[in-house]
Amino acid sequence: MGWLQRLFGMEKPQNAEVNPTPQSIAQTPSTNAAPTATQSIPPERLGLSGEYDQSGLAKRVALAFDEDPQLDDVNTLWVAQTGSTVVLKGKVPSQEILNKMISVARSVNGTTDVDTNQATIG
């Protein structure tokens, strides 16, 4: 079972990308107002296919972990997000694997920090 399946109960969508192109959100024009520009999605809320997703960053990090052959699903570790910070919590087998996960998580667009305070080695 992969990261996306275990953490979010979903298979990888066909068009899923770790760093997708954001879709535009059309604002509803109010009456008597000039047409408004489209609003962009914050990078940490960008879903797997470029749509708005409250947990978009965490899902894209999980996808990045799935796509890295060195990172088998560590079923004792969870990926979450607090704003643009990726939170890794649980247990990892080694410091080397944790370091690799931090590196992969930092490479995902929208990540400003990786919090490992709740991750243990063992």
Sequence and secondary structure as in RCSB ss.txt:
>XXXX:A:sequence
MGWLQRLFGMEKPQNAEVNPTPQSIAQTPSTNAAPTATQSIPPERLGLSGEYDQSGLAKRVALAFDEDPQLDDVN
TLWVAQTGSTVVLKGKVPSQEILNKMISVARSVNGTTDVDTNQATIG
>XXXX:A:secstr
  HHHHHHS    TT  SS     B     TTS     B   GGGB TTSSB TTHHHHHHHHHHHH TT    T
TEEEEEETTEEEEEEEES HHHHHHHHHHHHTSTT  EEEEEEEEE 
